[in-house]
Amino acid sequence: MSPSNVSISKIGPESEAVLQDLFDQYLQDMAEWFAIDSYDVSSIWAKGYDAYLAKVDDSLAGFSLIGSMEGAHDVHEFFVTRSFRRSGVGQRMAMLLWDERPGEWLVRVLEANAGAVLFWRTAITKYSGGSYAEEGRSVRGRPWRFFRFMAQPAI
């Protein structure tokens, strides 16, 4: 499988059932770090988030929720299904999102999720050519990594 057959599409409430299924998988994976049993995705659009589905060919590969925070595009949630992890699909998905929305980006990652910190540091370094800022912050008493960088318009 090549990450070149990854596509993203912005979705609306008509895709709520598909997004809910993926979100339930995401919550199972995140249970190690967060005590959230369920999440009603119907509130996503009312909260001002844009939702994207990722596919590899015709297979669902993940989702992302994009919002804004501190004057930047914010990766609020990002999920790649287990069958597509460690194949380049997640990096390609992130790059497609960044290309679609030029400007400043913010990616926030719980430090305890070491795999995610490494994933984002690698993806952002590759995308930005190493031109990004990384800082540690405490959020509700827990250490997080905040990454900031600029996405240029795709040529």
ROROTOR-172680 format. One line per 10 residues: their letters; for each residue x, y, z of N, C-alpha, C. Coordinates in steps of 0.02 Angstrom, whole numbers, plus 32768, in hexadecimal, padded with zeros to 4 digits. Example, Ala and Ser with C-alpha at 12.3 -4.5 7.8 and 13.67 -1.06 7.14 Angstrom:
% residues 2
AS = 8294 7EE4 8186 8267 7F1F 8186 8294 7F5B 8186; 8282 7F90 8162 82AC 7FCB 8165 8285 8002 818A $
END
This chain:
% residues 155
MSPSNVSISK = 802A 7FC5 8000 8000 8000 8000 802C 803E 8000; 801B 806C 7FD6 8041 80AA 7FD1 8018 80E3 7FEF; 8039 810F 8015 8014 8147 8030 7FFB 8177 7FFA; 800E 816D 7FBC 7FF7 819A 7F87 7FAD 8191 7F77; 7F8E 8158 7F8A 7F47 8150 7F7C 7F1C 8167 7FB6; 7F37 8191 7FE1 7F10 81AD 8019 7EEB 81EB 8001; 7EAC 81F0 8014 7E85 822C 8004 7E60 8242 8043; 7E51 8282 8046 7E29 829C 807D 7DEC 82BF 805F; 7DB6 82BE 8084 7D7A 82E3 806F 7D58 8301 80AC; 7D46 8340 80A4 7D22 8362 80D9 7CDB 8346 80DB $
IGPESEAVLQ = 7CC2 8338 8117 7C80 831A 811D 7C54 8346 814A; 7C14 833A 8145 7BE3 835E 816E 7BBA 832C 8196; 7B85 8345 81B5 7B5B 831A 81DF 7B3D 82DE 81BC; 7B39 82DF 817A 7B1F 82A5 8156 7B4B 8267 815E; 7B89 8272 8172 7BB9 823B 817C 7BC2 822A 81C6; 7B94 8240 81EF 7B9A 8238 8238 7BA3 81EF 824D; 7B7E 81C0 8230 7B83 817A 8245 7BC8 815D 8238; 7BE5 816D 81FE 7C28 8155 81ED 7C5B 8173 821D; 7C55 81B4 822A 7C84 81D5 8257 7C7C 81BA 829E; 7C3F 81AC 82B4 7C35 8191 82F7 7C57 814D 82FE $
DLFDQYLQDM = 7C53 8122 82CC 7C75 80E1 82CE 7CC1 80EA 82D6; 7CDE 8117 82AE 7D26 8123 82B3 7D38 8142 82F7; 7D0E 8170 830F 7D1B 8191 834E 7D1A 815E 8388; 7CED 812D 8384 7CEB 80FA 83B8 7D2C 80D2 83BA; 7D49 80C2 837F 7D8A 80A0 837D 7DC0 80CD 839B; 7DBD 810D 838A 7DEE 813E 83A3 7DEB 8140 83F0; 7DAF 8143 840C 7DA9 8146 8455 7DC5 8108 8477; 7DBE 80CE 8458 7DDC 8091 8473 7E27 8098 8476; 7E45 80B2 8441 7E8E 80BB 843F 7EA5 80F0 8472; 7E7D 8123 847C 7E91 815A 84A9 7E82 814B 84F2 $
AEWFAIDSYD = 7E60 8114 8501 7E4C 8104 8545 7E88 80FD 8574; 7EC2 80EF 8558 7EFE 80EA 8581 7F10 812D 85A2; 7EFD 8164 8582 7F0F 81A6 859A 7ED4 81D1 85B1; 7E98 81C2 8597 7E5E 81EC 85A7 7E23 81C0 85BB; 7DFE 81D5 85ED 7DC4 81B0 8605 7D84 81CB 85E2; 7D7C 81BA 85A3 7D41 81CE 857D 7D23 818E 8561; 7CE6 817F 8576 7CC6 8142 855F 7CA2 814A 851C; 7C86 8186 8511 7C61 8191 84D3 7C64 81DB 84C1; 7C56 81E8 8483 7C55 822D 846B 7C20 8231 8435; 7BF4 8260 843B 7BBE 8269 840A 7BD8 8297 83D3 $
VSSIWAKGYD = 7BE8 827A 8399 7C05 82A1 8363 7BD5 82D3 8345; 7B95 82CE 8354 7B65 82FE 8338 7B74 8346 834E; 7B99 834E 8384 7BAA 8391 839D 7BE6 83B0 837A; 7C0A 838A 8353 7C48 83A2 8334 7C3D 83E0 830A; 7C0B 83DE 82DF 7C01 8416 82B1 7BE7 8453 82D6; 7BBD 844A 830A 7BA5 8482 8332 7BDE 84A5 8357; 7C12 847E 8367 7C4D 849B 8389 7C7D 84BE 8359; 7C6D 84BC 8319 7C96 84DF 82E8 7CD0 84B8 82CB; 7CD2 8477 82D7 7D08 844E 82BB 7CF7 843A 8273; 7D2B 8432 824B 7D24 8412 820A 7D3B 83CB 8211 $
AYLAKVDDSL = 7D14 839D 81F5 7D24 8356 81FA 7D3A 833D 81B5; 7D6E 8314 81B5 7D88 82F6 8178 7D8D 82AB 8180; 7D7B 8287 814C 7D86 823F 8149 7DC2 8233 811D; 7DEA 8201 812E 7E23 81ED 8105 7E13 81A7 80E9; 7E26 819E 80AA 7E1D 815D 808A 7E5E 8149 8068; 7E69 8109 8064 7E9C 80ED 8039 7E75 80C5 8004; 7E79 80DD 7FC7 7E4E 80C3 7F92 7E06 80CB 7FAB; 7DE0 8094 7FB3 7D9B 8099 7FCA 7D92 8086 8014; 7DC9 8079 8038 7DC5 8063 807D 7DCD 809E 80AD; 7DA2 80A2 80DF 7DA9 80D5 8112 7DEA 80CA 8138 $
AGFSLIGSME = 7E10 8100 8141 7E51 80FC 8162 7E55 8126 81A0; 7E27 8155 81AB 7E2A 817E 81E6 7E01 81BD 81E0; 7E0B 81EB 8210 7DE7 822A 8210 7E12 825F 8232; 7DFF 829D 8228 7E1D 82D4 824C 7DE9 8309 8258; 7DEE 8329 8291 7DC5 8364 82A1 7DF3 83A0 82A4; 7DE2 83D3 827E 7E0B 840F 827B 7DE2 844A 8295; 7E00 846F 82C3 7DE1 84AB 82DE 7E12 84E4 82DC; 7E0A 8513 830A 7E3B 8549 830F 7E49 8555 8359; 7E87 8567 8366 7E9D 8575 83AA 7EDA 85A3 83A6; 7EDA 85D5 83D0 7F13 8603 83D3 7F23 8620 838E $
GAHDVHEFFV = 7EF1 862E 8366 7EFA 864D 8325 7F16 861F 82EF; 7F14 85DE 82FA 7F2F 85AE 82CA 7EFC 8577 82BC; 7F05 8555 8284 7EE0 8517 8278 7EF7 84E5 82AD; 7EC8 84C1 82C9 7ED8 8493 8301 7EC2 844C 82EF; 7EF1 841E 82F4 7EE0 83D7 82EC 7EC0 83C2 832F; 7E7E 83C4 8331 7E5B 83B6 8370 7E5C 836B 837F; 7E4E 8342 834C 7E51 82F9 8353 7E6C 82DD 8311; 7E8F 82A5 8316 7EAE 8286 82DA 7EB2 823C 82E8; 7E99 8214 82BA 7E97 81CC 82C5 7EA3 81A7 8283; 7ECF 8175 8287 7EDB 8146 824F 7EC9 8101 8269 $
TRSFRRSGVG = 7EA1 80DD 8243 7E8D 809A 8258 7ECA 806D 825C; 7EC5 803B 8287 7EFE 800E 8294 7F19 7FEE 8253; 7EED 7FDD 8226 7F03 7FBA 81E9 7F2E 7FE6 81BC; 7F2C 8028 81C6 7F54 8055 819B 7F8C 8078 81C0; 7F98 8067 81FF 7FCE 8087 8224 8012 806D 820E; 8044 8098 8218 808A 8088 8208 8095 8077 81BF; 806E 8096 8194 8074 8089 814D 807E 80CA 8125; 8080 8103 8148 8086 8144 8127 8042 8165 811C; 800C 8142 8129 7FC9 815D 811D 7FBC 8199 814B; 7FCD 8195 818B 7FC2 81CC 81B9 7FE8 820B 81A5 $
QRMAMLLWDE = 8027 8203 8192 804E 823D 817C 8030 825C 813D; 801C 8231 810E 7FFE 824B 80D0 7FBD 826F 80DF; 7F95 8252 810B 7F55 8271 811F 7F61 82B6 813D; 7F91 82BB 816B 7FA1 82FB 818A 7FB8 832E 8156; 7FE3 8319 8128 7FFD 8347 80F5 7FC5 835F 80C7; 7F96 8334 80B7 7F5D 8349 808D 7F33 837D 80B2; 7F29 8374 80F3 7F04 83A5 811B 7F29 83E8 811C; 7F6A 83E6 8128 7F91 8424 812B 7F91 8447 80E8; 7F98 8422 80B1 7F97 8440 806F 7F54 8461 8060; 7F1E 8443 8078 7EDB 845D 806B 7ECE 849F 808F $
RPGEWLVRVL = 7EF2 84AA 80C7 7EE4 84E4 80F0 7F25 8509 8100; 7F3E 8531 80D0 7F7C 8555 80DD 7F75 8584 8119; 7FAD 8592 8137 7FAE 85C0 8171 7FD0 859F 81AC; 7FC7 85BD 81E6 7FE7 85A4 8222 7FBF 8569 823E; 7FE4 8536 8255 7FC6 84FA 8272 7FDF 84EF 82B8; 7FB4 84D0 82E1 7FC4 84BC 8324 7FB1 8472 832C; 7FE0 844B 8345 7FD3 8404 8354 7FE5 83FA 839D; 7FB6 83E1 83C4 7FC0 83D6 840C 7FBE 838B 841A; 7FEF 8373 8440 7FF5 832B 844D 8006 831F 8496; 7FE1 82F2 84B6 7FF0 82DF 84FB 8034 82BC 84FC $
EANAGAVLFW = 8062 82D4 8526 80A5 82B7 8528 80A6 826D 8539; 8076 8256 8561 8074 820F 8574 8068 81E2 8538; 804C 81FD 8503 8040 81D7 84C5 807F 81DF 849A; 80B4 81BD 84AE 80F6 81C5 848F 80F5 81B5 8444; 80CE 8183 8430 80C9 8173 83E9 80AC 81AB 83C1; 807A 81CD 83DC 805C 8206 83B9 808C 8241 83B6; 80B1 824D 83EC 80E1 8284 83EB 8114 8278 83B4; 812E 823B 83AF 815F 822B 837B 8140 8231 8336; 8102 8217 832D 80E0 821D 82ED 80DB 8266 82D7; 80C1 8291 8304 80B7 82D7 82F1 80F9 82FB 82E6 $
RTAITKYSGG = 812B 82EF 830F 816B 830F 8306 8189 82FD 82C2; 8184 82BD 82B0 819E 82A6 826F 8177 82C4 8235; 8134 82C1 8239 810A 82DB 8202 8114 8326 81F9; 8117 834B 8230 811F 8394 822B 8164 83A6 8213; 8197 8383 822A 81DB 838F 8212 81DF 8384 81C7; 81C3 834D 81B0 81C4 833D 8168 819E 8371 8140; 8163 8385 8158 813A 83B5 8133 8159 83FA 8132; 8172 8410 816C 818A 8455 8173 81D4 845E 8163; 81F7 8427 8154 823E 842B 8149 8263 843D 8189; 8246 842D 81C2 8265 843C 8202 8256 8481 821D $
SYAEEGRSVR = 822C 84A6 81FA 821C 84EA 820F 81DB 84EA 8238; 81E2 84DC 8278 81A8 84DB 82A5 81BF 84EA 82EB; 8190 84FA 8316 819E 8506 835D 817D 84CF 8385; 81A0 84B8 83B8 8185 8485 83E5 818F 849D 842C; 815A 8498 8454 8160 84AB 849A 8138 847D 84C6; 814E 8476 8503 8129 8450 8535 80FC 847E 855C; 80BF 8467 8569 8090 848D 8591 806B 845C 85C0; 8054 8478 85F7 802A 8451 8624 7FE2 8464 8617; 7FB8 8431 860A 7F71 843C 85FF 7F4B 8411 8631; 7F27 8431 865D 7F03 840E 8693 7F31 83DF 86B9 $
GRPWRFFRFM = 7F6F 83F6 86C6 7F9E 83D0 86EE 7FC2 8398 86C9; 7FB8 8394 8688 7FD9 835E 8660 8007 837E 862C; 8042 8360 8621 8071 837C 85F0 805C 836D 85A7; 805F 83A1 857F 804E 839C 8537 8086 83B9 850E; 808B 83A5 84CE 80B8 83C3 849D 808C 83EB 846D; 809F 8429 8460 807D 8454 8431 80AD 8461 83F7; 8097 8452 83BB 80BE 845D 837E 809B 8494 8356; 80C3 84C4 833D 80A9 84FA 8312 80D3 84FE 82D3; 80B2 8507 829B 80D5 850D 825C 80A7 852D 8229; 80C3 853F 81F0 809C 855D 81BA 8093 852A 8181 $
AQPAI = 8057 8528 8167 8049 8501 812B 8044 8531 80F0; 8069 8521 80BC 8069 854A 8080 8033 8531 804F; 8018 855E 8027 7FE8 8547 7FF5 8008 8513 7FC6; 7FE3 84DF 7FB8 7FFC 84AB 7F89 8004 84CA 7F44; 8039 84B7 7F23 8047 84D2 7EE0 802F 84A2 7EAB $
END
